[in-house]
Amino acid sequence: MRHSVLLKKASLVGAFFVSLFCVELAQAFCPLREDLPRFAVRQVVDGDTLRLVDGRSIRLIGINAPELGRKGRSDEPYAVQAKRRLQALVDASDGRVGLLPGEQRKDRYGRTLAHLYDAQGRNLEAQLLGEGLGFMVAVAPNVELVRCQAAAEREARDRRLGLWRDYRVRSAGQVRSGGFALLSGRVARVQRNRGGLWLELDGGRVLRVAPALLDAFDLPAMQALEGRRVEARGWVIDRQSRGGLQSGQARWMLPLTHSAMLEVLP
């Protein structure tokens, strides 16, 4: 059985609702929030971003949807479906969404980071994840719903819904570009220094936990991962393009932004 290297335990709150596009009941993994202020949506940009009538651009917390094609690039698989589904969920909520801002309110692009809810108080990220229209992501400190959102993704993955129908996790050595990735590999070495905690994978790739995030991880468990197979997700960085890459260091690095971004495999 897969398990995340998680430090803290939390309860899972369940409810049930009828999906607009499905006949059977689907489980709503995250707690209902009917008490939130609601705002009118002007435009759905893609599967994880929308704009409000008041001018704010909202980046949904906890999900990374496939990218729409831009600048000559093709759409990633299920990118169009994710955008259309988010639009349908907004439309079904009369064009208004409940907004729960994250502890970190803005990202580096100036977008508001928030959880979104429909008129019945259901979490929209969990709905999309539960239908296989995005990847669960956890970026501290905005991790309030990480467990229920991870459970929604796991349901879709187990049932091979949406993008999980054809998705194949890449081995660490296959990663040769920056951007979001889901990869697997065997931990060849674990090292801790002033730069944080480093997990060197076979295939010449490295995972890193920054010093400021170490308290959110079970360090003894992490340091015991040598020889174990893991699955990691996040945004890969090309360290060579940033300069200062020293001889013997891995070019491709994936920073771990929360313990839920790492799973130990059988």
C-alpha positions as CSV (number, residue, x, y, z in Angstrom):
1,M,0.0,0.0,0.0
2,R,1.2,3.5,-0.8
3,H,1.6,6.0,2.1
4,S,2.8,9.5,2.4
5,V,5.6,10.6,4.6
6,L,3.2,12.6,6.8
7,L,4.0,14.0,10.2
8,K,0.5,15.0,11.4
9,K,-2.8,13.2,11.4
10,A,-6.2,14.7,10.6
11,S,-9.7,13.4,10.3
12,L,-11.5,13.0,7.0
13,V,-14.9,14.5,6.6
14,G,-17.2,12.9,4.0
15,A,-20.5,13.9,2.3
16,F,-22.2,12.8,-0.8
17,F,-23.6,14.7,-3.8
18,V,-24.7,14.0,-7.3
19,S,-22.2,15.0,-10.0
20,L,-23.6,17.0,-12.8
21,F,-22.1,14.7,-15.4
22,C,-22.3,11.4,-13.6
23,V,-25.3,9.3,-12.7
24,E,-23.8,7.6,-9.7
25,L,-23.2,9.4,-6.4
26,A,-19.6,10.7,-5.9
27,Q,-18.1,11.2,-2.5
28,A,-17.3,14.8,-1.5
29,F,-14.2,14.4,0.5
30,C,-13.7,17.9,1.9
31,P,-15.9,19.6,4.6
32,L,-18.9,21.6,3.4
33,R,-18.5,25.4,3.7
34,E,-21.8,27.2,3.2
35,D,-20.8,30.2,5.4
36,L,-18.4,31.8,3.0
37,P,-18.9,35.1,1.1
38,R,-19.7,34.5,-2.5
39,F,-18.3,36.4,-5.5
40,A,-19.3,36.6,-9.2
41,V,-17.0,34.9,-11.7
42,R,-16.1,36.8,-14.9
43,Q,-14.0,34.2,-16.7
44,V,-12.7,30.7,-16.2
45,V,-9.1,30.8,-17.5
46,D,-8.2,27.1,-17.2
47,G,-8.7,24.1,-14.9
48,D,-7.2,25.8,-11.9
49,T,-7.5,29.5,-12.5
50,L,-10.4,32.0,-12.9
51,R,-11.0,35.7,-12.7
52,L,-13.7,37.4,-10.6
53,V,-15.9,40.4,-11.6
54,D,-14.0,42.5,-9.0
55,G,-10.8,42.0,-11.0
56,R,-9.0,39.4,-8.9
57,S,-7.3,36.5,-10.5
58,I,-7.8,33.3,-8.4
59,R,-5.5,30.3,-8.3
60,L,-7.2,27.3,-6.8
61,I,-5.3,25.8,-3.8
62,G,-4.5,22.1,-3.9
63,I,-4.8,21.3,-7.6
64,N,-2.5,21.6,-10.6
65,A,-4.6,21.1,-13.8
66,P,-3.1,20.1,-17.1
67,E,-1.8,23.2,-19.1
68,L,-3.6,24.6,-22.0
69,G,-1.4,25.1,-25.1
70,R,0.2,28.6,-25.3
71,K,2.9,30.1,-27.4
72,G,2.7,27.3,-30.0
73,R,2.5,24.5,-27.5
74,S,-0.2,21.9,-27.7
75,D,-2.8,21.4,-24.9
76,E,-1.8,18.8,-22.4
77,P,-4.1,15.8,-22.1
78,Y,-7.4,16.7,-20.3
79,A,-6.5,20.4,-20.1
80,V,-9.6,21.4,-22.2
81,Q,-11.8,19.0,-20.2
82,A,-10.6,20.5,-16.9
83,K,-11.4,24.0,-18.0
84,R,-14.8,23.0,-19.3
85,R,-15.6,21.1,-16.1
86,L,-14.6,24.1,-13.9
87,Q,-16.8,26.3,-16.1
88,A,-19.7,23.9,-15.7
89,L,-19.3,23.8,-11.9
90,V,-19.3,27.7,-11.8
91,D,-22.3,27.8,-14.1
92,A,-24.2,25.3,-11.9
93,S,-23.5,27.6,-9.0
94,D,-25.2,30.6,-10.8
95,G,-21.8,32.1,-11.7
96,R,-20.8,32.7,-8.1
97,V,-18.3,30.9,-5.8
98,G,-17.5,30.9,-2.1
99,L,-14.0,32.0,-1.5
100,L,-11.6,30.8,1.3
101,P,-8.2,32.5,1.0
102,G,-5.1,30.6,1.9
103,E,-2.8,31.4,4.8
104,Q,-0.4,32.6,2.1
105,R,-2.7,35.0,0.2
106,K,-0.8,35.7,-3.0
107,D,1.5,33.8,-5.4
108,R,4.5,35.2,-7.2
109,Y,2.3,36.2,-10.1
110,G,0.0,38.3,-7.8
111,R,-2.9,35.9,-8.0
112,T,-5.1,35.3,-5.0
113,L,-4.6,31.8,-3.6
114,A,-7.9,30.4,-2.4
115,H,-10.2,27.4,-2.0
116,L,-13.4,27.7,-4.0
117,Y,-16.9,26.4,-3.1
118,D,-20.2,26.1,-5.0
119,A,-23.6,27.3,-3.8
120,Q,-24.0,24.1,-1.7
121,G,-20.7,24.6,0.0
122,R,-18.8,21.8,-1.9
123,N,-15.1,22.2,-2.5
124,L,-14.5,22.6,-6.3
125,E,-10.8,21.4,-6.1
126,A,-11.9,18.1,-4.6
127,Q,-14.6,17.8,-7.3
128,L,-12.0,18.2,-10.1
129,L,-9.5,15.9,-8.4
130,G,-12.1,13.3,-7.8
131,E,-12.9,13.3,-11.5
132,G,-9.3,12.9,-12.5
133,L,-9.0,16.5,-14.0
134,G,-5.8,17.5,-12.1
135,F,-3.0,16.6,-9.8
136,M,-3.2,17.1,-6.0
137,V,-0.4,19.5,-4.9
138,A,0.4,20.7,-1.4
139,V,2.5,23.9,-1.0
140,A,3.0,25.0,2.6
141,P,1.5,26.9,4.3
142,N,-1.7,26.4,2.3
143,V,-2.3,22.8,3.3
144,E,-5.5,22.9,5.3
145,L,-7.3,20.6,2.9
146,V,-4.4,18.4,1.8
147,R,-5.8,15.2,3.2
148,C,-9.2,15.3,1.8
149,Q,-7.9,16.5,-1.6
150,A,-5.4,13.7,-1.7
151,A,-8.2,11.3,-0.9
152,A,-10.2,12.7,-3.8
153,E,-7.3,12.2,-6.2
154,R,-6.7,8.7,-4.9
155,E,-10.3,7.8,-5.7
156,A,-9.9,9.0,-9.3
157,R,-6.5,7.3,-9.6
158,D,-7.8,4.0,-8.3
159,R,-10.8,4.1,-10.7
160,R,-8.6,5.4,-13.6
161,L,-10.8,8.4,-14.2
162,G,-9.8,11.3,-16.4
163,L,-6.1,11.8,-16.9
164,W,-5.4,8.7,-14.8
165,R,-6.8,6.6,-17.6
166,D,-3.6,6.8,-19.6
167,Y,-1.1,8.6,-17.3
168,R,2.2,6.9,-16.7
169,V,4.5,8.1,-13.9
170,R,8.0,8.8,-15.4
171,S,11.1,7.3,-13.9
172,A,13.4,9.9,-12.4
173,G,16.0,9.5,-15.2
174,Q,13.4,10.4,-17.8
175,V,13.0,13.9,-16.5
176,R,14.9,16.3,-18.8
177,S,12.9,19.5,-18.5
178,G,11.5,21.9,-16.0
179,G,7.9,22.2,-14.9
180,F,5.5,20.1,-13.1
181,A,6.3,16.4,-12.9
182,L,5.2,13.2,-11.2
183,L,8.3,10.8,-11.0
184,S,9.5,7.7,-9.3
185,G,12.9,6.3,-8.4
186,R,14.9,4.6,-5.8
187,V,16.6,6.7,-3.1
188,A,20.4,6.2,-3.5
189,R,21.4,8.6,-0.7
190,V,20.0,10.9,1.9
191,Q,22.0,13.8,3.1
192,R,21.3,16.8,5.4
193,N,23.3,20.0,5.3
194,R,22.9,23.8,5.4
195,G,20.9,23.6,2.2
196,G,18.3,21.3,3.7
197,L,17.5,17.6,3.3
198,W,18.5,16.0,0.0
199,L,17.3,12.7,-1.5
200,E,19.4,11.6,-4.4
201,L,17.5,9.2,-6.7
202,D,18.8,6.7,-9.2
203,G,18.8,8.3,-12.6
204,G,20.8,11.4,-11.4
205,R,17.8,13.4,-10.1
206,V,17.5,14.9,-6.6
207,L,14.7,15.9,-4.2
208,R,15.2,18.7,-1.8
209,V,13.4,19.8,1.4
210,A,14.4,23.4,2.1
211,P,15.5,24.3,5.7
212,A,12.4,26.3,6.4
213,L,10.2,23.3,5.7
214,L,12.0,20.6,7.6
215,D,9.7,20.9,10.6
216,A,6.8,19.7,8.4
217,F,8.5,16.4,7.7
218,D,9.2,13.3,9.7
219,L,12.9,13.6,9.5
220,P,13.8,10.1,11.0
221,A,11.4,8.5,8.4
222,M,12.9,10.6,5.6
223,Q,16.5,9.7,6.6
224,A,15.5,6.0,6.6
225,L,14.4,6.1,2.9
226,E,17.8,5.0,1.5
227,G,17.1,2.1,-0.8
228,R,13.4,2.6,-0.9
229,R,11.3,3.4,-4.0
230,V,9.4,6.7,-3.8
231,E,7.1,8.7,-5.9
232,A,7.5,12.5,-5.8
233,R,5.6,15.4,-7.4
234,G,6.3,19.0,-7.8
235,W,7.9,21.6,-10.1
236,V,11.3,20.5,-11.4
237,I,14.1,23.1,-11.6
238,D,17.0,23.1,-14.0
239,R,19.8,24.0,-11.7
240,Q,22.2,24.5,-14.6
241,S,20.1,27.3,-16.1
242,R,20.4,29.2,-12.8
243,G,24.2,29.0,-12.8
244,G,26.5,27.7,-10.0
245,L,26.0,24.0,-10.7
246,Q,29.1,22.3,-9.3
247,S,30.7,19.1,-10.7
248,G,28.9,16.0,-9.5
249,Q,25.7,17.8,-8.6
250,A,22.4,16.7,-10.1
251,R,21.2,19.1,-12.8
252,W,17.5,18.4,-12.3
253,M,16.0,19.1,-8.8
254,L,12.5,18.7,-7.5
255,P,11.8,20.8,-4.3
256,L,9.4,19.0,-2.0
257,T,6.9,21.7,-0.8
258,H,5.0,19.4,1.7
259,S,5.3,15.9,2.9
260,A,2.2,14.9,0.9
261,M,4.2,15.5,-2.2
262,L,6.2,12.3,-1.5
263,E,5.0,8.7,-1.3
264,V,6.9,5.6,-0.4
265,L,6.2,2.8,-2.8
266,P,6.0,-1.0,-2.1
